[in-house]
Amino acid sequence: MAIDYNDTRTMLGAIERAHKPTTLLIDTFFPTAISFPTNIVEMEYRKGGRKMAPFVVAGGKGVNMARTGSEIKTYVPPMMKPKRVISAADIARRGFGENVYSQRTPADRAAELRALDLAELIDSCTRRQEYMAAQLLINGSYECKGFADDGNLTIVDTVTFPEFDNKTTLSGTDTWDNGSAQIYDNIGDVSQKIRRNAGITPTIALMSQNVVNYLINNEQLYKYLMVPNRDAAVLMNLQPKLIRPEVMRVGFIQSLNMELYAYDGVFLNDSGVLEQYIPDNHIIIGAPGRGKRLFGAVTQIDDNNQHATYEGEYIPKYTVDKDADTSALTISSRCVVVPEFLDDWGVIKVK
């Protein structure tokens, strides 16, 4: 089918819809970004304590109490380094959405491509952070996989927090796909464990999209919701409503002061397969705003052909290969996702 260049819609240009990264996990649980002036960062995290003061007999000396210590680890975060190359062929022809009668020069197109590449490369780093956050929240650890010069995918490092122990895996008739499962009790148990161990109230639960159906079809929750409307609202309400393409507000459990959300954010994994950040049959319950992302400095050769170290979250580098008539933009980022307290959240694998 021939393209009619006189058609108004054609000449108005194409509209590009980019898939912006979804960042609900890092925005909710790891909102603080801290950059270091060296490539080494200090990861510090703790588990809460509940020791009581000791009694002594009359005239007795004080009893030394050991402090609830924190774990401090020095760590060199692995490097994220996505790259985009612009060749002469990329800027010689009309770009996406550009008017066929455009008078723009190749230099104009190159500048626009660099701006687009910069945004997309940073977005790819953000998706990697969201993936690390998801794995940390669900498993207490995450793998950093990278590509060697031969193109093979290898594990660069594994960041693990072995002290994390608040994960529950349900089985048998307890799984939430069973209509008689005690969903409210399960959520309440995790909330109570966090309140006891961390001394804070978990106010948010993020679940995979398929878990919403378990909640809606559950007999225990249905029984609570069948009481008169005014009284039911005192305990909980379930009114699923999409608030963003990837986020659904499911409801609110008044008795636990907990907002319920479903998160359907997705990404392309290292094998090119579309994958959910929160896998099916998982729910994360926690207190928001407690974790952080640490960024190590990046050392690279600057325009004066000297090594220079830069502090920041995303460090750009622009290079030119005159022999190949290409230019390249690289974004370097050394990031590690770290919790503040390992008792701040819990996970239920519901099936």
VOGU-3710 file (C-alpha; in Angstrom, 3 decimals, decimal comma):
1> maidyndtrt> 0,000/0,000/0,000  1,476/3,332/-1,091  1,851/6,109/1,458  0,012/9,285/0,596  2,385/12,062/1,596  -0,371/14,605/0,949  -2,539/13,063/3,685  -2,899/15,406/6,664  -2,356/12,632/9,223  0,833/11,559/7,487
11> mlgaierahk> 2,290/15,033/7,367  1,415/15,740/11,002  4,034/13,105/11,813  4,135/9,923/13,842  3,730/9,922/17,615  6,248/7,767/19,427  5,007/6,068/22,600  7,956/5,108/24,736  7,624/2,572/27,527  8,758/4,621/30,509
21> pttllidtff> 10,168/2,574/33,393  7,785/1,702/36,196  9,333/2,513/39,558  6,731/1,698/42,202  9,089/-0,493/44,250  12,044/1,888/44,462  9,732/4,884/44,924  7,907/3,117/47,760  10,618/1,230/49,614  13,956/2,722/48,444
31> ptaisfptni> 13,291/6,411/47,706  16,571/7,809/49,064  19,533/7,974/46,665  22,997/8,552/48,156  26,116/8,969/46,016  29,668/8,382/47,253  32,889/10,116/46,100  34,613/6,739/45,675  33,635/3,530/43,923  33,298/1,890/47,371
41> vemeyrkggr> 30,016/2,325/49,235  29,135/1,449/52,820  26,074/-0,749/53,242  24,691/-0,571/56,766  21,580/-2,413/57,912  20,147/-3,748/61,164  17,662/-6,069/62,774  15,618/-4,646/65,645  16,011/-5,619/69,312  13,542/-6,079/72,156
51> kmapfvvagg> 15,734/-6,638/75,221  14,409/-5,653/78,647  16,446/-3,856/81,279  17,890/-6,310/83,833  17,112/-6,145/87,555  19,896/-6,066/90,135  19,847/-6,793/93,848  19,995/-3,917/96,301  23,402/-2,253/96,084  24,286/-4,266/93,007
61> kgvnmartgs> 26,293/-2,861/90,085  24,760/-2,105/86,725  24,593/-4,919/84,180  26,210/-4,267/80,848  23,831/-4,650/77,941  25,208/-5,412/74,511  24,180/-2,924/71,880  22,003/-4,081/69,022  24,683/-3,749/66,394  24,384/-3,051/62,731
71> eiktyvppmm> 26,054/-4,826/59,850  28,413/-2,561/57,909  29,855/-3,865/54,678  32,104/-2,026/52,266  31,196/-2,922/48,733  32,060/-1,970/45,182  28,755/-1,954/43,281  28,945/-3,626/39,880  28,843/-1,348/36,881  25,804/-0,791/34,694
81> kpkrvisaad> 27,034/0,523/31,357  24,464/0,718/28,537  25,650/2,256/25,290  24,167/3,675/22,073  26,057/4,269/18,818  25,114/6,805/16,154  26,390/6,054/12,665  26,300/8,223/9,561  23,427/6,128/8,230  21,317/6,899/11,339
91> iarrgfgenv> 21,307/10,641/10,652  21,429/10,733/6,873  17,777/9,780/6,470  14,578/11,260/7,868  13,992/10,348/11,487  10,926/8,812/13,132  8,012/11,262/12,952  10,009/13,791/10,942  8,154/15,615/8,172  9,095/14,339/4,743
101> ysqrtpadra> 9,768/17,950/3,689  12,014/18,621/6,683  15,076/20,818/6,156  16,852/19,472/9,214  20,541/18,690/8,876  22,301/15,472/9,940  23,856/17,450/12,802  20,366/18,405/14,031  19,282/14,778/13,907  22,413/13,636/15,741
111> aelraldlae> 21,743/16,086/18,575  18,153/14,873/18,895  19,228/11,230/18,826  21,743/11,874/21,603  19,029/13,439/23,751  16,704/10,479/23,160  19,508/8,001/23,774  20,429/9,727/27,029  16,875/9,416/28,342  16,486/5,794/27,228
121> lidsctrrqe> 19,837/4,677/28,664  18,999/6,218/32,040  15,585/4,531/31,859  17,296/1,164/31,324  19,404/1,730/34,464  16,244/2,608/36,380  14,608/-0,654/35,306  17,633/-2,548/36,604  17,250/-0,792/39,973  13,561/-1,742/40,080
131> ymaaqlling> 14,510/-5,348/39,339  17,099/-5,370/42,135  14,529/-3,915/44,531  11,981/-6,588/43,572  14,435/-9,440/44,090  15,625/-8,021/47,406  12,082/-7,627/48,720  11,006/-11,108/47,610  14,147/-13,168/48,199  16,422/-11,100/50,435
141> syeckgfadd> 19,066/-11,140/47,691  19,637/-10,339/44,040  22,069/-11,308/41,304  23,952/-8,800/39,175  24,431/-10,349/35,757  26,652/-8,800/33,122  27,980/-9,377/29,633  31,613/-10,239/29,053  33,503/-9,019/25,985  32,725/-12,320/24,255
151> gnltivdtvt> 28,992/-11,601/24,601  28,291/-14,309/27,169  26,008/-13,488/30,099  27,706/-14,150/33,412  26,952/-13,468/37,076  29,062/-10,497/38,144  28,037/-10,596/41,788  25,306/-11,633/44,218  24,123/-9,212/46,898  22,529/-11,114/49,754
161> fpefdnkttl> 21,119/-10,324/53,184  21,010/-13,768/54,860  19,450/-12,376/58,049  16,174/-11,674/56,226  13,716/-14,305/57,490  10,226/-12,863/57,062  9,049/-14,888/54,071  6,056/-17,229/54,337  5,288/-19,912/51,748  1,765/-21,283/51,993
171> sgtdtwdngs> 0,841/-24,825/51,028  -2,086/-27,248/50,960  -5,486/-25,775/51,790  -3,835/-22,593/53,083  -3,002/-21,322/49,591  -5,054/-18,327/48,528  -6,498/-19,944/45,399  -8,556/-21,999/47,865  -11,716/-20,013/48,573  -11,643/-20,945/52,269
181> aqiydnigdv> -8,081/-19,659/52,817  -7,615/-17,343/55,810  -6,276/-14,381/53,828  -7,062/-11,741/56,421  -5,338/-13,798/59,118  -2,247/-14,355/56,955  -1,861/-10,651/56,237  -2,462/-9,861/59,909  0,226/-12,331/61,011  2,862/-10,711/58,788
191> sqkirrnagi> 1,796/-7,252/59,918  2,099/-8,321/63,549  5,560/-9,811/63,014  6,785/-6,560/61,455  5,245/-4,486/64,248  6,878/-6,673/66,895  10,329/-6,919/65,310  10,672/-3,491/63,705  8,517/-1,418/66,039  6,665/0,218/63,133
201> tptialmsqn> 3,344/-0,339/61,413  3,458/-1,658/57,828  1,036/0,509/55,905  1,260/-0,831/52,371  0,912/-4,163/50,575  1,949/-4,677/46,946  0,741/-7,820/45,218  0,913/-9,394/41,783  -2,141/-8,837/39,626  -3,425/-12,406/39,907
211> vvnylinneq> -3,621/-12,161/43,714  -6,451/-9,620/43,354  -8,771/-12,395/42,141  -7,957/-14,467/45,222  -8,988/-11,584/47,462  -12,247/-10,979/45,603  -13,227/-14,678/45,668  -12,213/-15,371/49,258  -14,918/-16,562/51,658  -13,374/-14,977/54,757
221> lykylmvpnr> -13,096/-11,538/53,164  -16,544/-11,902/51,594  -18,003/-12,600/55,039  -16,418/-9,442/56,447  -17,649/-7,383/53,501  -21,229/-8,679/53,764  -21,961/-6,795/56,994  -23,839/-3,464/56,607  -21,852/-0,986/54,496  -21,049/1,496/57,233
231> daavlmnlqp> -19,770/-1,231/59,559  -17,869/-3,039/56,791  -15,954/0,107/55,943  -14,702/0,233/59,526  -12,883/-3,080/58,999  -11,920/-3,012/55,316  -13,049/-2,212/51,799  -12,207/-3,797/48,468  -12,815/-1,512/45,492  -10,261/-2,342/42,777
241> klirpevmrv> -9,536/0,656/40,559  -6,718/1,301/38,087  -4,806/4,450/38,935  -1,960/3,934/36,450  -1,533/1,401/33,629  0,582/-0,790/35,914  -0,913/0,066/39,327  -4,326/-0,857/40,738  -5,573/0,321/44,115  -7,307/-2,762/45,476
251> gfiqslnmel> -8,615/-1,476/48,797  -7,830/-0,645/52,391  -7,754/-2,745/55,559  -8,800/-0,252/58,211  -8,060/-2,556/61,129  -4,408/-2,889/60,015  -4,071/0,638/58,568  -2,893/-0,969/55,328  -3,356/0,161/51,716  -3,604/-2,683/49,180
261> yaydgvflnd> -2,181/-2,282/45,670  -1,593/-4,584/42,716  1,576/-3,912/40,725  1,781/-5,179/37,157  5,047/-3,544/36,131  6,996/-5,559/33,565  10,418/-5,550/31,917  12,402/-7,487/29,340  14,801/-9,799/31,139  18,340/-10,586/29,956
271> sgvleqyipd> 16,934/-13,319/27,686  14,524/-10,894/26,003  11,434/-12,379/27,687  8,766/-10,125/29,211  8,688/-10,638/32,985  6,831/-9,180/35,967  8,723/-7,403/38,728  6,440/-9,078/41,284  5,901/-12,672/40,106  2,474/-14,255/40,249
281> nhiiigapgr> 1,248/-15,402/43,671  3,349/-12,980/45,734  2,446/-10,153/48,094  4,926/-7,788/49,757  3,884/-6,107/53,013  5,999/-3,352/54,497  6,665/0,153/55,705  7,426/2,656/52,934  10,396/4,979/52,688  12,900/3,019/54,759
291> gkrlfgavtq> 15,456/1,722/52,243  18,004/3,478/50,065  19,996/3,216/46,857  23,758/3,753/47,095  25,758/4,932/44,087  29,512/4,514/43,817  31,694/6,928/41,880  32,736/6,175/38,306  36,276/6,618/36,965  36,703/7,121/33,243
301> iddnnqhaty> 39,030/8,884/30,781  37,922/12,475/30,160  38,318/14,740/27,135  41,911/15,501/28,161  42,805/11,805/27,993  43,222/11,730/31,763  41,461/9,508/34,287  38,796/11,399/36,202  36,406/10,231/38,922  32,808/11,443/38,930
311> egeyipkytv> 30,298/11,245/41,766  26,643/10,813/40,831  23,857/8,428/39,959  24,359/8,376/36,180  27,653/9,368/34,553  27,545/10,028/30,773  30,437/9,681/28,374  30,487/10,732/24,728  33,097/9,292/22,373  33,838/9,556/18,651
321> dkdadtsalt> 35,404/6,978/16,347  36,594/8,933/13,320  37,726/5,856/11,423  34,256/4,293/11,642  32,401/7,638/11,373  30,416/6,862/14,508  29,764/8,508/17,853  28,701/6,740/21,024  26,978/7,705/24,239  27,548/5,565/27,336
331> issrcvvvpe> 25,887/5,861/30,739  27,781/4,384/33,683  26,092/3,719/37,011  27,238/1,832/40,105  24,161/1,132/42,203  23,318/-1,163/45,090  19,884/-1,358/46,736  20,021/-1,634/50,539  17,363/-1,940/53,262  17,542/0,084/56,465
341> flddwgvikv> 16,101/-2,659/58,697  15,623/-6,275/57,644  12,441/-6,450/59,732  10,696/-3,642/57,807  8,900/-5,914/55,366  7,557/-9,416/54,861  6,574/-11,569/51,903  3,891/-14,177/51,410  4,068/-16,677/48,554  0,364/-17,358/48,456
351> k> 0,377/-20,410/46,160
//
